Amino acid sequence: MRSIISSFAKKHNCVYGVTDAAPLDERLASAQKTPFVTKNAARRVDPAQYLQGARSVIAIGVPYGGERPLWPTGSAKITRMAVGQDYHIVVKNMLQELTNSLNLFAEHYICVDSGGLMERELAIRAGLGFKGKNSLLINPDIGSFFNIGLLITRIAVDDLIGDKPFDTGKTGCGKCDLCIRSCPGRALNENGFFDYTHCVSYLTQKPGTLSPDEERIATGNIYGCDVCQVVCPYNKFVSPQPTVQPTIDPQWIIDLDNDTFNKTLELTCAGWRGLEILKRNARLSLKR
């Protein structure tokens, strides 16, 4: 079965790893405050909450970037992840293809940034990389510009990995603190603490009216933020280079009707918060 997964990863130019389906330490869920996810600790840490009898987890890392935007460029920033089809759909379709190849039928569950399961921690345990000081998963070979997808199965781990275990101890950030020093909202620190309430990416998705301090941090960004990844040395040789900042015209967003939104931004990961929040961010960008 490992040869099937290996061929799949080569076909889609992604990295992969496998781990058992044992629950993560519940202290991880309580220590990491994360927005937009379930507060149920068991569903945060235990793959068996999603598939009864789960025995293994296949983790994939799918690089993104290089697609052409569906909108006019302009003075506001938008995350590289939003340029292209919604990654939830892309990665889920890829994992569905893998399940067909493995003949899993109904004996599987696919997670792509949904449901609340701590996907990054399971991907780390599967050997996809390490948690950087920017709180993101970093793979030494492909950097951090990739999305995580998990396939929970009832297949024994040994049947998936064969006699060659995955490397789960690769490298780290060392003394580098470029992401910490570059974060616009000062959401990161040396102790590995991530204060999402000061993160640009979170603030561009936060519902309602932003406070003056939140506006100061988020202004100029329509959706997401890539600063902590752009400065990371592990992304130095990523192609296309992340130094090419995707932009969008804020006035175009303000003038956007629902029909055009449905054909453009809603097809990306930026669409999930709805048009009104994006228009709020666009109005802030024009106030600069």
C-alpha positions as CSV (number, residue, x, y, z in Angstrom):
1,M,0.0,0.0,0.0
2,R,2.9,2.3,0.6
3,S,3.8,2.1,-3.1
4,I,0.2,3.3,-3.9
5,I,0.6,6.3,-1.6
6,S,4.0,7.1,-2.9
7,S,2.8,7.0,-6.5
8,F,-0.1,9.3,-5.6
9,A,2.2,11.8,-3.9
10,K,4.6,11.9,-6.9
11,K,1.6,12.4,-9.3
12,H,0.3,15.4,-7.2
13,N,3.7,16.8,-6.3
14,C,2.9,16.6,-2.6
15,V,4.6,15.2,0.6
16,Y,3.1,12.5,2.8
17,G,3.5,10.6,6.0
18,V,1.7,8.0,8.1
19,T,1.0,7.7,11.8
20,D,-1.2,5.7,14.1
21,A,-4.6,6.9,15.1
22,A,-3.9,7.1,18.9
23,P,-5.2,10.3,20.5
24,L,-3.0,13.3,20.9
25,D,-2.3,14.6,24.3
26,E,-5.4,16.6,25.4
27,R,-3.1,19.2,26.9
28,L,-2.3,20.3,23.3
29,A,-5.9,21.3,22.8
30,S,-6.1,23.3,26.0
31,A,-2.8,25.0,25.5
32,Q,-3.6,26.2,21.9
33,K,-6.4,28.7,21.6
34,T,-7.7,28.5,18.1
35,P,-10.6,30.3,16.5
36,F,-13.3,28.8,14.3
37,V,-12.9,25.2,15.7
38,T,-14.9,23.0,18.0
39,K,-14.4,23.4,21.8
40,N,-14.9,19.7,22.3
41,A,-11.4,18.5,23.5
42,A,-12.0,14.9,22.4
43,R,-12.8,15.9,18.8
44,R,-9.7,18.1,18.8
45,V,-7.3,15.2,19.7
46,D,-8.9,11.8,18.8
47,P,-9.2,10.6,15.2
48,A,-11.5,7.8,16.4
49,Q,-14.1,10.6,17.1
50,Y,-14.4,10.8,13.4
51,L,-14.0,7.2,12.4
52,Q,-14.9,4.4,14.9
53,G,-12.1,1.8,14.9
54,A,-9.5,4.2,13.4
55,R,-6.1,2.6,13.2
56,S,-4.0,5.0,11.1
57,V,-3.8,8.5,9.6
58,I,-2.3,9.3,6.3
59,A,-1.2,13.0,6.2
60,I,-0.4,14.9,2.9
61,G,1.0,18.3,2.3
62,V,-0.1,19.9,-0.9
63,P,1.9,23.0,-2.1
64,Y,0.0,26.0,-3.3
65,G,0.9,29.1,-5.3
66,G,1.4,30.1,-8.9
67,E,-2.3,30.3,-10.0
68,R,-3.7,33.3,-11.7
69,P,-6.1,35.5,-9.7
70,L,-9.7,35.8,-10.7
71,W,-9.8,39.5,-9.9
72,P,-8.1,42.8,-10.8
73,T,-4.9,43.5,-8.9
74,G,-4.6,46.6,-6.8
75,S,-3.4,48.2,-3.5
76,A,-4.6,45.7,-1.0
77,K,-3.0,42.4,0.0
78,I,-4.5,38.9,-0.1
79,T,-2.9,35.6,1.0
80,R,-1.2,33.5,-1.6
81,M,-3.5,30.6,-0.4
82,A,-6.6,32.4,-1.8
83,V,-5.2,32.6,-5.3
84,G,-6.7,29.5,-6.9
85,Q,-9.6,27.1,-6.2
86,D,-10.6,26.6,-2.5
87,Y,-8.0,24.3,-1.0
88,H,-10.7,22.5,1.0
89,I,-12.1,21.2,-2.3
90,V,-8.8,20.6,-4.0
91,V,-7.2,18.6,-1.2
92,K,-10.4,16.7,-0.3
93,N,-10.8,15.6,-4.0
94,M,-7.1,14.4,-4.0
95,L,-7.7,12.4,-0.8
96,Q,-10.9,10.9,-2.3
97,E,-8.8,9.8,-5.3
98,L,-6.4,8.1,-2.8
99,T,-9.2,6.3,-1.0
100,N,-10.4,4.9,-4.3
101,S,-6.9,3.7,-5.1
102,L,-6.7,2.0,-1.7
103,N,-10.2,0.6,-2.1
104,L,-11.2,2.0,1.3
105,F,-14.9,2.6,0.3
106,A,-16.7,3.8,3.4
107,E,-14.0,2.8,5.9
108,H,-12.3,6.3,6.0
109,Y,-12.8,9.9,7.0
110,I,-11.2,12.9,5.3
111,C,-10.2,16.0,7.2
112,V,-9.2,19.2,5.4
113,D,-9.1,22.1,7.9
114,S,-12.5,21.2,9.1
115,G,-14.2,19.6,12.1
116,G,-11.6,20.7,14.7
117,L,-9.1,17.8,14.7
118,M,-5.6,19.1,15.3
119,E,-4.4,18.3,11.8
120,R,-1.0,20.0,12.1
121,E,0.0,18.0,15.2
122,L,-1.0,14.7,13.5
123,A,0.9,15.7,10.4
124,I,4.0,16.4,12.6
125,R,3.6,13.0,14.2
126,A,3.3,11.5,10.6
127,G,6.7,13.1,9.7
128,L,5.6,15.9,7.4
129,G,7.8,18.4,9.2
130,F,8.1,20.5,12.4
131,K,6.2,23.3,14.1
132,G,8.0,26.6,13.3
133,K,8.2,29.6,15.5
134,N,5.5,31.0,13.2
135,S,3.2,28.2,14.5
136,L,3.0,26.7,11.1
137,L,4.1,23.3,9.8
138,I,7.4,23.6,8.0
139,N,8.8,20.8,5.8
140,P,12.5,21.2,5.2
141,D,12.1,20.3,1.5
142,I,9.1,22.3,0.4
143,G,8.9,25.1,3.1
144,S,5.5,26.0,4.6
145,F,3.4,27.1,1.6
146,F,1.3,23.9,1.6
147,N,-2.1,22.7,2.9
148,I,-2.6,19.7,5.1
149,G,-5.0,16.9,4.4
150,L,-5.7,13.9,6.6
151,L,-7.1,10.5,5.7
152,I,-8.2,8.5,8.7
153,T,-8.4,4.8,8.0
154,R,-8.9,1.4,9.7
155,I,-5.8,0.0,8.0
156,A,-3.0,-1.1,10.3
157,V,-0.1,1.4,10.3
158,D,2.4,-1.4,9.4
159,D,0.5,-2.2,6.3
160,L,0.9,1.4,5.2
161,I,4.5,2.2,6.0
162,G,6.1,-1.2,5.4
163,D,9.6,-1.6,7.0
164,K,10.8,2.0,6.6
165,P,9.4,4.4,9.2
166,F,8.9,8.1,8.4
167,D,11.4,10.6,9.8
168,T,9.6,12.6,12.5
169,G,12.6,14.5,13.9
170,K,13.8,16.7,11.1
171,T,15.5,20.0,11.9
172,G,13.9,23.2,13.4
173,C,14.2,27.0,13.5
174,G,17.3,27.3,15.5
175,K,18.1,30.9,16.5
176,C,16.2,32.4,13.6
177,D,13.4,34.7,14.7
178,L,12.6,36.5,11.5
179,C,8.9,35.6,11.7
180,I,8.6,36.9,15.2
181,R,10.2,40.2,14.4
182,S,8.3,40.6,11.2
183,C,4.8,39.8,12.4
184,P,2.6,43.0,11.9
185,G,0.5,42.3,15.0
186,R,3.3,40.9,17.2
187,A,1.3,37.7,17.5
188,L,4.3,35.5,17.9
189,N,7.0,35.1,20.6
190,E,10.1,33.0,21.3
191,N,8.3,30.7,23.7
192,G,6.1,29.4,20.8
193,F,3.0,31.2,22.0
194,F,0.7,32.4,19.3
195,D,-1.8,35.1,20.1
196,Y,-4.3,34.7,17.3
197,T,-6.2,37.9,18.5
198,H,-3.3,39.9,17.1
199,C,-2.9,37.9,13.9
200,V,-3.7,39.7,10.6
201,S,-5.1,36.5,9.1
202,Y,-7.5,36.1,12.0
203,L,-8.6,39.7,12.0
204,T,-9.4,39.7,8.3
205,Q,-11.8,36.8,9.1
206,K,-13.2,38.0,12.4
207,P,-16.9,38.9,12.2
208,G,-18.4,42.2,13.2
209,T,-16.7,45.6,13.7
210,L,-13.0,45.7,14.5
211,S,-11.6,47.8,17.3
212,P,-9.3,50.7,16.4
213,D,-6.2,48.7,17.4
214,E,-7.5,45.7,15.3
215,E,-8.0,48.0,12.4
216,R,-4.5,49.3,12.7
217,I,-3.1,45.8,12.5
218,A,-5.4,44.5,9.7
219,T,-5.7,47.5,7.4
220,G,-4.3,46.9,3.9
221,N,-5.2,43.2,4.0
222,I,-8.3,41.7,2.4
223,Y,-7.9,38.2,3.5
224,G,-5.1,36.4,5.3
225,C,-1.4,37.3,5.7
226,D,1.8,35.6,4.5
227,V,4.5,37.8,6.2
228,C,5.7,35.1,8.7
229,Q,6.1,32.7,5.7
230,V,7.6,35.1,3.2
231,V,10.5,35.9,5.6
232,C,11.1,32.2,6.5
233,P,14.4,30.9,5.2
234,Y,12.8,27.5,4.5
235,N,10.7,29.2,1.8
236,K,13.7,30.9,0.1
237,F,13.8,28.4,-2.8
238,V,10.0,27.8,-3.1
239,S,8.8,28.2,-6.7
240,P,7.1,30.5,-7.5
241,Q,8.8,32.8,-5.0
242,P,6.6,34.0,-2.1
243,T,8.1,37.5,-2.4
244,V,5.6,38.1,-5.2
245,Q,2.7,39.4,-3.0
246,P,-0.7,38.8,-4.5
247,T,-2.8,41.9,-4.5
248,I,-6.4,42.9,-5.2
249,D,-8.3,46.1,-5.9
250,P,-10.3,47.1,-2.8
251,Q,-12.7,49.2,-4.8
252,W,-13.5,46.2,-7.0
253,I,-14.5,44.3,-3.9
254,I,-16.7,47.2,-2.6
255,D,-18.5,47.3,-6.0
256,L,-18.9,43.6,-6.2
257,D,-22.3,42.1,-6.5
258,N,-23.3,38.6,-5.3
259,D,-23.3,37.1,-8.8
260,T,-19.7,38.2,-9.5
261,F,-18.7,37.2,-6.0
262,N,-20.1,33.7,-6.6
263,K,-17.9,33.4,-9.8
264,T,-14.7,34.7,-8.3
265,L,-13.9,35.0,-4.6
266,E,-16.4,32.5,-3.4
267,L,-14.6,29.9,-5.4
268,T,-11.5,30.4,-3.2
269,C,-10.8,29.9,0.5
270,A,-11.4,33.7,1.0
271,G,-15.1,33.2,0.2
272,W,-16.1,31.2,3.4
273,R,-16.5,34.4,5.5
274,G,-18.9,35.9,3.0
275,L,-18.8,39.1,0.9
276,E,-19.7,41.6,3.7
277,I,-16.5,40.9,5.8
278,L,-14.4,41.2,2.6
279,K,-16.1,44.5,1.9
280,R,-15.4,45.7,5.4
281,N,-11.7,44.9,4.9
282,A,-11.7,46.7,1.5
283,R,-13.2,49.8,3.1
284,L,-10.4,49.8,5.7
285,S,-7.8,49.5,3.0
286,L,-9.1,52.5,1.2
287,K,-9.0,54.6,4.4
288,R,-5.2,54.3,4.5
